Amino acid sequence: MPYLIPSRTPLTPQQVERGFDYLLALQAGGGAAVAGRAEADRSWRSSCCG
């Protein structure tokens, strides 16, 4: 029987840092802080990767 869970690619250090920042924002301020962080991420992505 084949292994049914797809393999994952390793995260980059930047992705790990963003994930930890997200968790800290969620713990510290709840949904509003996370929404602000998501907006900052969108702005960053459009400026660097657009």
N, C-alpha and C positions, 0 to 999 in steps of 0.2 A: 504494500500500500504506500503510495507516495506521501511525502511530507506536505500537509495541506496549508501550513502557515507560510506565507511568502517571506523570503529573506528580506532583511532591512539593510539599507546602506547606513554606514556610520554617520553621525551628525558632525558637522563642522564645529570648531570652537565657538564661532559666532552664534550658531543655532543653539548650542548648549547655554551660552550666556543669556540669550533672549528668553529661553525657557525658564531659567532661574529668575530672571527679572520679572517675568510674567507671574510666577508663583509667589514671589515676594510682594508684588503689587496686589495680588489677590488676597494674600494674608493681611497686608497692612491696611488696605482701604476698600476691599470688596470690588464690586463690579464697576464702580465709577473710575477707580484707579486703573483697572484693566482696560476699560474703554479708552482712557487717555493714552495708555501705552500702545494700544492697537493703532490709534490715530498717528502717534509718533512713528511707529513702524511703517505705516503706509507712506508717510511723508519721506522717511529715509529711503524706502525702496524706490519711490518715484524719482528721487534725486540721484541715487547711485546707480540704479539698474534700469532706468526708464528708457 
